[in-house]
Amino acid sequence: METVKLFLQGLEVDICCGSVAVLTGSACLAGVLVWLARAVDGRRTAESKIQKARMLREDSVLRAEQAVLHYKQSHPKMDSSLILSLSLAELTNKLQGGLLAPEDVLYSYIEKSLRVDKKLNCCTAFLLESIDQLKDLDHNERGLLYGVPVSIKENIAYKNYDSSCGLLINVDHPAERNSVIVEVLKRQGAIPFVKTNVPQGLLSYDCSNVIYGQTVNPHNLKKTSGGSSGGEGALIGGGGSMLGIGSDIGGSIRVPAAFCGFCALKPTAGRLSSRGMTTVCRGQKSVLSTPGPMAKDVDSLALCMQALLNDHMFALDPTVPPVYFNVQMYKSSKPLRIGYMESDGITQPTPSMIRSMREVKALLEQAGHTLVPYTPLKLKYAYELISKGIFADGATNLLQKLKGGPLDPTLKLQMKPFYLPIWLKKILSILLKPLSPRGSFLLGNITGVGSVLELWKQHTAVEEYIHDTIAEWRKCNIDVLLCPIFGPAFNFMYCSRLNFPIFYTAIYNLLNFPAGVVPVSTVTAEDEEELRHYKGLFQDHWDKLFRQAVSGGQGLPMAVQCVALPWQDELCLRFMKEVEELVKQSRK
């Protein structure tokens, strides 16, 4: 009997174990099926969102085309070619004097931007409300930008339109109200008429996303337009807009302007209102983002700043200090003492960068300005502050924003390190140091700050670096700084593989110094020949990539960067104007 009892107990255990095994296997299978179902559902949702956003864009394009056709049929004498040939100063004079109708100007630019968009893929929405705005223009109180069509970057809020930043998570969330910048532009009589493309997540100097695709360069369709204000870059560079508003956290206004061959200003952060400007890393305070103007010439930038810096903006956003545009400083002709920097010590400038800088230096000296050598303080340390500041959270926020949709191909290599666990990044950074110092540097500075105490230390370090730099400027007794901006425009798929060149521009976001770019030259055949022998400062993987990225650039625009101390935006513009005029005279 005891044997039978034991046998039955064993059989019971076997049956129970078998049941558990079956149940466990079933549970695993069920889990896999649930995961697959969610993945399929997520993919379908993503595709549906992409399709909806594209349909909305196509609908706005179709309605814009129809509106232009209808207007041209009823106004056969409209001379679009004349309108498009005018500078902003000339256009505003004619509009203010009643020599041009705002309707003619707006439809001319809508028609031109439609043509440019078909070629360059730079627009995300045509704002047909702009046509209704024509009826509301105050013909008696004409603002400084009365009747001027203005393009705006996709992340700047315009009521009833998405500010997606190229992210699916932000699609189908139209803005409930206009940004402060848009409201002030409208009060000054300007007509925002189109939104322009951006890279996915904004933290890239390329311009491609999974919703609207790749924007290309107006001077060479095999090159990028730059980013993140790359849609603005392509549209203005292609003649589809004469004035645009972008945003800049590391060069996002200046890089597209340099790549596409026109002028742009990154103002001191806080000088213009950022209310209604969507950003991916909101709350990050080490490297400051700011909106700013982009246009074909420096006078247009100055007029835009003058128009925006008014009581209406100060009332809508009381956090902006009520500092009006200093016309006297902008128009000053006093000789300047100019710091001169040819290399940032991290990325060796290309032959076209060096030549452009030296040509401008010679012109400034001939005009009676004093140029003195200048070397920024502790550059490597500054770049650590930039990387640790932007990615203080270890890129957690960015990764969360990227969920729910595919990653754009242009970003895949850039994003790979962010997906690694923090402990693995730290170990790899240590192991890589003797083999690849720059690879070690990149991994070591995207691990996040780790704690609130470390974040406070980061902020303190940034403050001290700013004050030390200002002290160095005063020691050198310089008014402004002339320095390179990297270029020419990159071949596709290189921006995500090359972080180091962006430090040429990002350092002035860290310092919160106003900085602008002015086109001064184009790449020559001799530049291209010299580029073949480019080695770089480190002669490593990234130096080789940089040479490959800028190759094939003959004929592309080259620019220089002009910098001033915080809140001296007008002095920065005055310096830019000086460079612009001297280059024009030298060409004559």
TAKA-V419144 format. One record per backbone hydrogen bond with DSSP energy under -0.5 kcal/mol. CO is the residue of the C=O (numbers start at 1). NH is the residue of the N-H. Records with the same first field share a line. If there is no record, write none. Layout:
CO = NH, NH
This chain:
1 = 5
2 = 6
3 = 7
4 = 8
5 = 9
6 = 10
7 = 11
8 = 12
9 = 13
10 = 14
11 = 15
12 = 16
13 = 17
14 = 18
15 = 19
16 = 20
17 = 21
18 = 22
19 = 23
20 = 24
21 = 25
22 = 26
23 = 27
24 = 28
25 = 29
26 = 30
27 = 31
28 = 32
29 = 33
30 = 34
31 = 35
32 = 36
33 = 37
34 = 38
35 = 39
36 = 40
37 = 41
38 = 42
39 = 43
40 = 44
41 = 45
42 = 46
43 = 47
44 = 48
45 = 49
46 = 50
47 = 51
48 = 52
49 = 53
50 = 54
51 = 55
52 = 56
53 = 57
54 = 58
55 = 59
56 = 60
57 = 61
58 = 62
59 = 63
60 = 64
61 = 65
62 = 66
63 = 67
64 = 68
65 = 69
66 = 70
67 = 71
68 = 72
69 = 73
70 = 74
71 = 75
75 = 78
78 = 80
79 = 83
80 = 84
81 = 85
82 = 85, 86
83 = 86
87 = 91
88 = 92
89 = 93
90 = 94
91 = 95
92 = 96
93 = 97
94 = 99, 100
95 = 98
101 = 105
102 = 106
103 = 107
104 = 108
105 = 109
106 = 110
107 = 111
108 = 112
109 = 113
110 = 114
111 = 115
112 = 116
113 = 117
114 = 118
115 = 119
116 = 120
117 = 121
120 = 216
122 = 197
125 = 127, 195
126 = 128
127 = 130
128 = 131, 132
129 = 133
130 = 134
131 = 135
132 = 135, 136
133 = 136, 137
134 = 137
137 = 139
140 = 142
141 = 143
143 = 146
145 = 148
147 = 149
148 = 191
150 = 193, 194
151 = 245
152 = 196
153 = 156
155 = 157, 278
157 = 179
158 = 161
161 = 175
164 = 167
165 = 201
167 = 170
168 = 171
170 = 173
175 = 160
179 = 183
180 = 184
181 = 185
182 = 186
183 = 187
184 = 188
185 = 190
186 = 189
188 = 145
189 = 147
190 = 192
191 = 150
193 = 127
194 = 152
195 = 124, 125
196 = 154
197 = 231
199 = 202
201 = 203
202 = 204
207 = 215
208 = 200
209 = 213
213 = 209
215 = 225
217 = 220
220 = 217, 223
222 = 492
223 = 217
228 = 230
229 = 233
230 = 234
231 = 235
232 = 236
233 = 237
234 = 238
235 = 240, 241
236 = 239
242 = 296
243 = 151
244 = 246, 294
245 = 153
246 = 292
248 = 290
251 = 255
252 = 229
253 = 257
254 = 258
255 = 259
256 = 260
257 = 261, 262
263 = 295
264 = 517
265 = 267
266 = 515
268 = 271
272 = 270
274 = 277
275 = 180, 181
276 = 157, 278
279 = 282
281 = 284
286 = 288
290 = 248
292 = 246
293 = 265
294 = 244
295 = 263
297 = 301
298 = 302
299 = 303
300 = 304
301 = 305
302 = 306
303 = 307
304 = 308
305 = 309
308 = 310
309 = 325
310 = 314
311 = 315
312 = 316
313 = 317
317 = 320
319 = 321
321 = 323
322 = 324
325 = 327
326 = 330
327 = 331
329 = 332
336 = 338, 370
337 = 339, 479, 480
338 = 372
339 = 482
340 = 374
341 = 484
346 = 348
347 = 344
350 = 354
351 = 355
352 = 356
353 = 357
354 = 358
355 = 359
356 = 360
357 = 361
358 = 362
359 = 363
360 = 364
361 = 365
362 = 366
363 = 367
364 = 369
365 = 368
369 = 371
370 = 338
372 = 340
378 = 382
379 = 383
380 = 384
381 = 385
382 = 386
383 = 387
384 = 388
385 = 389
386 = 390
387 = 391
389 = 392
391 = 394
392 = 449, 450
393 = 396
395 = 399
396 = 400
397 = 401
398 = 402
399 = 403
400 = 403
401 = 169
402 = 405
408 = 411, 412
409 = 412
411 = 415
412 = 416
413 = 417
415 = 418, 419
416 = 419
417 = 420
421 = 425
422 = 426
423 = 427
424 = 428
425 = 429
426 = 430
427 = 431
428 = 432
429 = 433
430 = 433
432 = 435, 436
436 = 440
437 = 441
438 = 442
439 = 443
440 = 444
441 = 445
442 = 445
443 = 446
451 = 455
452 = 456
453 = 457
454 = 458
455 = 459
456 = 460
457 = 461
458 = 462
459 = 463
460 = 464
461 = 465
462 = 466
463 = 467
464 = 468
465 = 469
466 = 470
467 = 471
468 = 472
469 = 473
470 = 474
471 = 475
472 = 476
473 = 477, 478
480 = 339
481 = 483, 563
482 = 341
483 = 561
490 = 224
491 = 494
494 = 497, 498
495 = 498
499 = 502
500 = 503
501 = 504
502 = 505, 506
503 = 507
505 = 508
506 = 509, 510
507 = 511
508 = 512, 513
509 = 288
514 = 564
515 = 266
516 = 562
517 = 264
518 = 560
521 = 558
523 = 555
524 = 528
525 = 529
526 = 530
527 = 531
528 = 532
529 = 532
530 = 533
531 = 534
540 = 544
541 = 545
542 = 546
543 = 547
544 = 548
545 = 549
546 = 550
547 = 551
548 = 551
549 = 491
553 = 556
556 = 523
558 = 520, 521
559 = 485
560 = 518
561 = 483
562 = 516
563 = 481
565 = 568
568 = 572
569 = 573
570 = 574
571 = 575
572 = 576
573 = 577
574 = 578
575 = 579
576 = 580
577 = 581
578 = 582
579 = 583
580 = 584
581 = 585
582 = 586
583 = 587
584 = 588
